[in-house]
């Protein structure tokens, strides 16, 4: 098997998943390192050089809001979902569930209980 090909395909698959994971996690407020740790604790590892540009992009798209605050004598930038981010997350989760149900049908497995069919 071509390991490089598999790695590239795995990265493509993860890219969209990371966006959903970050938006979902930011229903609560986190600063960068704490967000990275919370995601990793749930099995979604993300490198710093991926996370911080993603956070800036999502904020520039209006999906996140951030504020600098001092915590433990250090300035940290805290992020959370904006109102628009909440709407988009809900829509993305609906799309995710629909795709999950479709993929389960395609590969021949019964949809999971969390899947919603259209």
C-alpha positions as CSV (number, residue, x, y, z in Angstrom):
1,X,0.0,0.0,0.0
2,X,1.1,3.5,-0.8
3,X,1.6,5.1,2.7
4,X,1.9,8.6,1.2
5,X,-1.4,8.2,-0.6
6,X,-3.2,7.0,2.5
7,X,-1.8,9.8,4.5
8,X,-2.9,12.4,2.0
9,X,-6.4,10.9,1.8
10,X,-6.6,10.7,5.6
11,X,-5.7,14.4,5.8
12,X,-8.4,15.3,3.3
13,X,-10.9,13.3,5.4
14,X,-9.9,15.0,8.6
15,X,-9.9,18.5,7.3
16,X,-13.7,18.9,7.3
17,X,-14.0,16.9,10.5
18,X,-11.7,19.2,12.3
19,X,-13.8,22.2,11.5
20,X,-16.9,20.5,12.9
21,X,-15.0,19.4,16.0
22,X,-13.6,22.9,16.7
23,X,-17.0,24.6,16.2
24,X,-18.7,22.0,18.4
25,X,-16.1,22.3,21.1
26,X,-16.3,26.1,21.1
27,X,-19.9,26.0,22.2
28,X,-18.0,26.6,25.4
29,X,-15.2,29.2,25.7
30,X,-11.6,28.0,25.4
31,X,-8.2,29.5,24.7
32,X,-6.0,27.8,22.1
33,X,-4.0,25.4,24.2
34,X,-7.0,24.3,26.3
35,X,-9.1,23.8,23.2
36,X,-6.3,21.6,21.7
37,X,-6.1,19.6,24.9
38,X,-9.9,19.2,25.1
39,X,-10.1,17.9,21.5
40,X,-7.1,15.6,22.1
41,X,-8.8,14.2,25.2
42,X,-11.7,13.2,23.0
43,X,-9.5,11.6,20.4
44,X,-9.3,14.5,17.9
45,X,-5.6,15.5,17.9
46,X,-4.8,18.7,16.1
47,X,-1.4,20.3,15.7
48,X,-0.9,23.9,16.7
49,X,0.1,24.9,13.2
50,X,-3.3,23.6,12.1
51,X,-5.4,24.9,15.0
52,X,-4.4,28.6,15.2
53,X,-4.8,29.4,11.4
54,X,-8.1,27.5,11.6
55,X,-9.3,29.6,14.5
56,X,-8.3,32.9,12.8
57,X,-10.1,31.8,9.6
58,X,-13.3,30.8,11.4
59,X,-13.2,34.1,13.3
60,X,-12.7,36.1,10.1
61,X,-15.7,34.2,8.6
62,X,-17.8,35.4,11.6
63,X,-18.2,32.0,13.1
64,X,-16.2,32.7,16.2
65,X,-15.6,35.6,18.5
66,X,-12.5,36.1,20.6
67,X,-11.3,38.3,23.4
68,X,-7.9,38.7,25.1
69,X,-8.0,38.1,28.9
70,X,-5.5,37.6,31.6
71,X,-5.5,34.2,33.2
72,X,-2.8,33.0,35.6
73,X,-0.8,36.2,35.0
74,X,-0.7,35.5,31.2
75,X,-2.7,37.0,28.4
76,X,-4.7,34.4,26.5
77,X,-7.1,34.7,23.6
78,X,-10.4,33.0,24.4
79,X,-12.7,31.8,21.6
80,X,-16.3,30.8,21.4
81,X,-19.0,30.4,18.8
82,X,-20.8,33.5,17.5
83,X,-24.5,33.5,17.0
84,X,-23.8,32.8,13.3
85,X,-21.4,30.1,14.2
86,X,-24.2,28.3,16.2
87,X,-26.5,28.4,13.2
88,X,-23.7,27.1,10.9
89,X,-22.7,24.4,13.3
90,X,-26.3,23.2,13.5
91,X,-26.5,23.1,9.7
92,X,-23.1,21.3,9.4
93,X,-24.2,18.7,12.0
94,X,-27.4,18.1,10.0
95,X,-25.3,17.6,6.8
96,X,-22.9,15.4,8.7
97,X,-25.7,13.1,9.9
98,X,-27.1,12.9,6.4
99,X,-23.7,12.0,4.9
100,X,-23.1,9.5,7.7
101,X,-26.5,7.8,6.9
102,X,-25.7,7.8,3.1
103,X,-22.2,6.4,3.6
104,X,-23.5,3.7,5.9
105,X,-26.0,2.6,3.2
106,X,-23.3,2.7,0.5
107,X,-20.9,0.6,2.5
108,X,-23.6,-1.8,3.6
109,X,-24.1,-1.1,7.3
110,X,-27.2,-0.1,9.1
111,X,-27.1,3.6,10.0
112,X,-26.1,4.4,13.6
113,X,-28.7,5.7,16.0
114,X,-27.3,9.2,15.7
115,X,-27.8,9.2,12.0
116,X,-30.7,11.1,10.5
117,X,-32.1,10.0,7.1
118,X,-33.7,12.5,4.7
